[in-house]
Amino acid sequence: MQNILPDYLFHQGTNFNAYDFLGAHCAVFQGKSGVFFRVWAPNAKSVSVIGDFNGWNNQKSVMNKLNNQGVWELFVEGAKVGDKYKFAVLGKNGKTVNKSDPYAFYAEKSPNTASIVYDLTGYNWQDENYLNSIKNVNHLSRAINIYEVNLASWKRKENGDYLTYTELIDELVPYVKELGYTHVEFMPVSEYPFDGSWGYQVTGYYAITSRFGTPKEFMALVDAFHKENIGVIVDWVPAHFPKDEHGLFEFDGQPLYEYQGKDRQENENWGTRYFDLGREQVQSFLVSNAVFFFEKFHIDGLRVDAVASMLYLDYDKRPGEWTPNIYGDNVSLEAIAFFHKLNKEVFERFPYALMIAEESSSKVKVTGRICDGGLGFNFKWNMGWMNDVLSYMSVDPVFRSGSHNKLSFSLCYAFSENFILPISHDEVVHGKKSLLDKMPGEYEEKFANNRAFVGYEYLHPGKKLTFMGEEFGQFKEWDYKEGIERFMTVYPLHYKLYLFYKDVNDFYKNNEALYSIDDGWGGFEWRDVDNKDTNVIAIKRTGLNGQEIVGIVSFNGTDLNGYELGVDGKKYVVRLNSNDKKYGGDGRSLKKVYNAVRNKNGAKKYKIKIDVPKLSFVYLEKLS
């Protein structure tokens, strides 16, 4: 019925628009209107398409094999947009299972699981100017400050219902804009059956979840962010999928999308199956899915979940439960080849893309070029920095001197990859406490610690990521079943923390020194790194435009009066002070301008003397 080229490329692992071939597509065939249905099920004895158009009778619409490679197809006259359907797959074991379409563009609202015929064409995009503005962007030298959001729990209605994509345009978009973030990152938005998975157990990779509306309404949400010059990143889960019967699990009666061998098939802790990354048709499925999000939904980037679980054969396994590769080690050669194929294809089509690896091991060159032996991502989450700094911040200031190296150790490897500093959803659940509640001390001290931490974070090389709720100091751990506690801003310190985040984000975006040289020592210099007895650090950041910002951060529980710091310039002006009363500090004023004096004994030619309040930071800009 169709050109054989898409089918041939699909089986070669090089059809990266497989969604245009497989799935459900409205068409006129031999003068009749209907839908072409196609599905890959090579081990099935027979496949029928069942749905609203045939009374869900698996005897009425029996599909035909396109050839001997396992794709079944059928044109169903009269089928139309909005019809619900599934594939009735008869396996070799004689059991028929009704499966959702792996390539469906839309699905019933959970807990129902049928696929829905949907036409993605026809949305009138308004983001041409935005997309043109990022075509040749250099991400390493730009400000990237990400607000991570779970759409199911950013805000709920009074009756507990979700906000729709349309309602999120009116509420989330202006909120992110007001806070000054450059990007928003959505936790997975592909269709998933279990709310408790937060979207990380996907059954419909091509179906934007219907919990919040239609795919075109999601397009409008992305478009609305782009109109405000805010990029959109989506979490993507190519590592594993759940064992729900209607999903990819043993799709044609036996392992198909998952690895065949028991040693590589299952992640027992997650209760999920690993994708067979060495199988060509699975490569077409996954790479096409990545391309699909950029092409159809105009997203700016993908944050690729659980990369380490894909890279290592012994991930979460005990000795004897895994088989080494042909070289005798624990690296998955198929995963490396897959990442090469994925990143090469995405960047060839979308050079402006953000491809971000959530990778928790010490694997080198995750953001290295493929030609240099790297995986080809352009950013990686810095999990080591996150663990160290949160561990440090949880210690009482009296005892912090023993952990001082946790503030500085990350600079031993800070330029080995292109990093994002993530304070994400994973750090505020499962008994880990919210970010504010991790901080030691009484109520007001927690806020001061939080502000000091942010002052250090924004001085540290790497782009930034903050999970929703941290911007106003939610005390309660994140709960996916309810909205974040935005009502907390009625309390003065929480509202002042909100204003603090807003001002820090604006300061970050408007000062090149904090972001334009994130990949080398040319943009970073320690000015006071070993001062563990006073729990203070000082950092100089330099921008491509020559701007210099010196930041002094005190994690000490007492004031540091007369603190001396060696500097290069003669005059410095205070640009940001976390102890400002409007942020919840005690309001003790600092001088607006500091004139340096000759430094007779230090390594620097000049020095300034400044009183640094406890648990605070100050950013100074060099004037001369």
N, C-alpha and C positions, 0 to 999 in steps of 0.2 A: 504493500500500500504506500510505502514511503521510500525515499532515498535510503540506500543501505549504508551510506557513509557515517551518519551519526551512530548507528549500531556498531559498525566496525570500530570506530574510534572509542566507543564506550568500552568494548572488550579489550582494547589496547591500553586502557588506562589514560587516555588522552582526550576524551570528550569532556571538556570543561564547561560546556553548556548543556549537560545531560538533562537538565530540567526542561529544556525546550523539546526534548525527544520523549523521555519517559514521563509517566504521570497521566494527567487528564487535560486534554487540550481541545477546546471548541473548534470546530471546523465545518466546512461544507464539503461533502464527499459525494461524488456522482450526483450532484445537484440536490443533495439532501443535507439538512442541518443536523448536527449531533456532536458527539464528543469522541475523539480517539483516546482510548485507554491503553497504556502500555506498562508492563511491569516485568522486572527481572526475577525469575524464579526457576533456575535451571534444573533443580532436582524435583520439581513438582510433576505429578502424573497428569494433572489438569488444573486449569485456573479459570474461574468464572468471575465476571464483574457483576456485583449485585448492588442494588440501590433503589432509590425512589422511582426510577424510570422503568423498573421491571418487577416491582413488588417484592424485591429482595429474594428473588427466586434464582437459585444458582444453576437451574437447568435452562434458563432462558437466554443467557448471554455468555456462552462458553467461548473463551478466548482461543486464538490460534497462535501457534508458535511462528515467530517471524523467521527463524532458522533454527539450527541445532545448537545455538549458543545460549539459549535460555530466556530470550525476551518474548513475552506473550503480548498480543495486541488484539484489539477489536474496536471497530467503529460502531457506536450505538446511536442509531437514529433517534432523534427526539430528546436525547439527554441534553441537559442545559445547565447554565450557571445557576448555582444554588442547590442542585441535586446532591443529596448525600449518597455516599457509595463506599464499598469496600471490595477487596479481592478475596474470593473464596478459594483458598489454596489447598488442593488435595496432595498430601505428601506421599512418599513411597510407603509409609507405614499405614496407609489407608485412612488416616485421620484428616478431616477437613477443618481448617482454621480460617476464620474471617479476619483478614489483615487490613489495617489502614494502609493507604498508599504512601510509600516512602518519599515520593516526590510531590505529594499534595501541597497546594498553596494555601489551603485553609482547612479547618477541622471544626467539628462540633465542640461546644464548650464542655470542658471537664465537668462531671465524670463520664460523659458520653465520648465515644471514640471514633465515630465515622468521619471519613474524609468528605470534603465538600468541593464540588466543581467551582472553580473561581477564575476570573479573568483579571490578570494583573495589569493589563494595559489600560490606558485612558486617564491616568492621573496626570494633572497639569502641574508639573514641577515648576517652582519659582526660585530655584537656588542656583541658576546658571552663574550669576556673578560670584557667589560664594565658591563654587567649584572652580571657576577660573582663577580665583584669588589664591587657591592652594595648589594649583597644578605643579608649580615648580618650587614649592616650599622646602626649606631645609629644616627638618624637625629638630635636629640637634641644636640649632641656634635660635629656636623660637621658644616662647613661653608655653608650656603645657602643664595645665593644672586641672585635674580631673575630679569631677564629683560623681562618685559611684552610687547607683540607685537600684533598688529593687522595686519594680513598678507595682508589685502587689502590696507593698507595705510602706511606700513613701507617705501615702496618706490614704485613709479609708473614709468612706462616708459615715454618717451617724448611724446608719443601720448596718454597718459592717461591709457594705458592698465596695468593690474596687472602683477607683476612678477609671474612666474610659480614656483611650488615647486622645479623644477630642477634649475631654476635661483636663487632661494633663497639659495640653497646649495652653490652656488658660491659666493653669496654676504652676506647673513645674517649670515651664520655659521662663517665665518672668522671674521666678525664684532663683534659678541658676544664674540668670543674667544679673540680677541684683547682687548676688554674692560674688560675682566677678570670676567665675570659673571659665576656662577656655574650652573645656570639653565635658560632656556627660558620658558616663559609661553605664549601660544597662546590663544587669545580670541577665542570664539567658532569656531570650524572648521567643525562641522556637517552642513548638507545642510540647507540653509535658503533662503527664497525668497526675503526679503526686506533688501537692503544694509544698510538702515538707522537704522536697529535694531542691527548693529554691530555683528550679528551672534547670538544674544540672543533670537531670536524668531525662533525656530528650527522646520522644517517640516520633515527632514530626519535624524533621530538620528543615524542611522548606516551608513549613506552615507557621507564620507569626501567630502566637497564641491568641485564641479567640476570647480569652478571659477579659480582655480590655477593648475588644472591637475587631474591626476588619483589617486586612493588610493595607488597604488604601488609607485607612485612618492612621495606621502606623506610619505610612509614607508622609502623611500630613504633619505628624509629630516631628519626624526628622526634618522636614522642610521648615517647620516653624523654628527649630533650633538653628538651622542654617541661616535663616533670615536675621537672626540675632548674632551671627558670626560665631556660633558655638558648634564645635564638632561633636559627632556622635560615634561612640565606640560600643560594640556589642560583644558580650561574652560568648564564646563559641566552644563547643564541647566535642572535639573529634577523637577523644581518647576512648570513650566507653558509652554504652547505652543500656537501659534497664531491661529486665526480663519480662515485661508486661506482654501478655499473649498477643495483643493486637499490633505490637510494634515490630521492630527489626529482629527480635529474638527468634532464632531458628526459623527464618522467614518462610522457607519452602519445605518445612518438616525436618530440617537438619541444619547444622551451623552453616551460615551463608555469609552474612556481613561480619560475623565474629571469626576469630581464629579457630581452626579445626582442632589443633592439638590441645589437650587438657592442660598442659604446662603453661600455655599462653592465653587461654581462652577467657578466664574469669578473674575478676577482682573480688575476692571473697568478702573483704571488709566493706566494700561499697555495694555488694550484691548485684554487680553489673557485668556485662560482657565487653571485652576489648575488641575494637575494630581490627580486622585482618588487613593491616596496612600494606602487606605485600601483594594483595589481590588487586588486579587491575581495575575491576569493576568498582571495588570499594574506593580506590583512588579517584576514579571518575566521579563517584558519588560525593566524596568529601571535598575535593578541590572545587567541583562545580558549586557546592553549597557555599563555600567561601566567596567565590566569584558572584554568586547569586545575590548575596547581601550587598555587595558593592554596586552591582549593576542595577538591581531592581529597587533597592531601598536607599541608595546614595549614601551609605554609611561611610564614615571616615576611617574606621579601623576595626580590627578584631583583637580581642584579648583571648589568647588561646589557652584554655584551661588544662591543667594537669599534664604539662609537657613531660615532666620527669617520669610519670607513669608510663608514657609511651616510649621513652628513650631507653629504659633499663629493664632487661628481662627478669631481673630478680626483685623488681619493685614490689614491696609488700609481700614477699615470699620468703619462706624458710629454706635452709639448705636442703637440697634434694627435690625441691618443688619446681625447679626451673632448669632449662637446658641452655648451655652456653652457645654462642654463635659459632660460625665456622672458624673463627680465630681463637676460640676458647675463652672469650671474655663475656661480660654481661651487657654489652651494648646492642640494642636492636638496630640492625643494619637497615631493615625495612622502614623503621621510623625515620631514620636519618634521610633515606632516599625520599620518603614521603614529604618531609619538611622542605627538602630542596625543591621538589616539584611544586609544592604549594606556594612557597614564597616567590619562586621564579615566575609562576603564572600570575599571581596577584600583582606583583610589582611591574611586570611587563604591561599589564592592562591598566593598572591604577598606581602610577608612580608616587602619588601623594599618600598612599595607604599607610596606616599605622598597623604593623603586625607585631603584637606584644605577647611575649612568651611568659606565662606563669610557670616558672621553672625553678624548682627548689633545691637542686643539687649543685655541685661545684663544677658542672659541665662547662668547658671553656668554649669560647667563640659562638655562643648562642646567637649573638648579634653580629657575628663575623660574616664576611662575604662568603658566598658559596665557593667561589674560586679559590679562597684562602683556607678552605676546610671548615668554614662556619656553617651554621644552620640557616642563615639568611634572614632572621628576624631583624627588625630595626630597633626594638626595645625589649627589655627584660625586667620583670619585677625584681627588686633588690630585697629578697627575703632575709638575707643575712643582716643587712642594716636594720630592717624592721625588728627582727628578734632581739638584736643587741640593744637598740635604743629603748624599746619598750621594757626590756629587762632592767635597764639602767633607771628609767623613769619610775619604776615601781619601788625602788629602794628609797628609804628615808634619807633626806639630805645629810643627816649625821653620819651615815655609813657609805655615802656615795664615793668617797675617795678610793675605796677598794674596787670599785667598778669603773673607774674613770676611763680605762682603755676601751670600754664599749662605745664611747663617743668617738674615738679616733680610729679604731681598727678598720672600719669600712673604707678608710682612705688608702689602705694597702691594696685594695682591688677596685676602687671606685671608677677607674677609667679602663678597666679590663673589658667592660661591656657598656652599652648604652642603657642606663638604668632609669627606671621609674621607682620612686620611693612610695611603697603602698601601705597605707593604714586602712585596710579594707574590711569588708564584712567578716572575714575569717577571724579577725582579731577581737571581735566584740560579741561573740557567741560562746556557748558551751562552757560557761563558767569562767571565761577569760575576763569578764567585766567590760563595761563600756570604756572608751578611752579616758573620759574624765574620772571614772571611778578607779582606774588603774593608778591614778596619781595618789601619792601619800599625803597625809596631813588632814587637817580639819577642812571644813567646807571651803573657805576662801583660799586656803593654801592649794587645794586641788586645782582651782582655776588658775592660780599663778603658775603652778607647775605646768599646766596645759599650755599656757601662753609661752612659757620659756621653751617648752618642747617645740612648739611651732616655729619660734624664732630660730632654733637650731636647724630644724628640718628645711626651712626655706634658704638657709645659708649653705646647706650641704649640696654637692653636685647631684644632679638627677632631677627628672621631672616629678611632679607631685600627684598623689591620689589620696582623696579623703572620702570616707564612707559617710553616707547620709546620717544626720543626727549628731555627728561630731562637731558640727559648726555651731551648735548652741548648747553643747554639753549635756546630752542625754545621759542620765544616770543609769537607767535600766538597760540591760543588755538588749540587743536587737531581737525582736520577735517577729517572724515572718507572718504571723497570724493577725497582726494589728499594725496600725500606722505608727510612725515614729512620733515622739512626744513633743510636737511642735508647740504645744501649749506652754511648755517650760519657759518660753521666751517672755511670759508675763512676769517672771521673777527677774529682778534686776541683774544679777550676775550672769544669768543665762542669756539675757538680751544683750548685755555688754560683750559677752563672748561672741555672739553672733556679729555684732558690729566690728569686733576685733578681726574675725575671719574675713569679713568683707574688706576691711582696710588692708589687711596683709595680702589678700589676693590681688587687690588693685595695685598695691605697691610692687608686688612681684611682677605683674604684667608690665608695669610702666618703668621698670628699672632693669636695663639690659645686663647689668653686672650680675644679677642673680640667675640668669638663665642662658645667656648667649654663648658662653664657653663652658659647657657641662662635660666635655669629653677629654679634658686635659688640664695639666697643672698651670697652663697659661691663664686660666680663669679662677684659680683657687690657690690660696696660700694660708697656711696656719700662722697665726700671729701669737697665739698662746695655746699650746696643746697639752703640756705636761703638768699643768697647775692643778694637780689632783687635790692638794690640801685645801684649796679654796673652792673647788668644784666649779671652775670657770673655764670657758674656752673663748678664744677670739679668732675670727676668720676674716680674711680679706677676699672679696670676690671682685673680679675685673671683667668688664664687658668688651665686646668687639669694638664698641665705640669709644673705649678708653675710660668709661665711667668706673669709679672705684667705690665700693661700699665696704665698710668695716663693721662687722657685727660682734658685739660682746654679749655673751650669754652666761648668766649666773644661775647655777643649779644649787646654790648655797642657801641654807635656811636663815642666814643672817646677812645684813647689809655689808657690802664691800666698799668702805670709804677710802678715798685716796688711791684707787686702783690705777696703776700706771701701765701704759701700753705703748710699745714702740711702733712708730708709724713712719710713712714715707713723706707725707705732706706737711704743710705748715698750718692749714686751716681745715676744720671739719665741722659740718653742720648736722645736727640731730634730725633725722628724717622719720624715725619711727621708734616709739618708746612704749613697751608693753605695760609699763607701770602707770601709764596715763589713767587718770580717774575714769575717763569714758570707757575704758576697757575693764574696769574693776580693780585697778591698782590703787595705791594709797594717794596717788596724785602728786607725790613729791616731785617738784620740778627739777629738771636738769637745765644746765645752760643750753641755749640754742646753738651757740657756736663755741667750738673749742680751738684755741690757738695753741699749737704745739710749741714746745721748747726744745732746746738742744739736749740730746741724749748722750751724755758723756760716757756712759758705761755699757750701753746696750748695743745690740747688733744693728739697730736702726738709727738713722741720723737724728730723728726727732722722737719725742714722746708726748703723750697727753696724759693728764691726770683727771680721773672722772670718778664720781661716786656712783656705784652700781647697786641699786636696790636688790634685796633678796628675791630669788626666783623671778628673774625678769631678763629682758634683753633690750639692747638699744642698737639701732642701725644708724651709722654715721656715714655721710657722703663726703669724700674729699673734694674740697673746693680749689685748693692750690697747694 
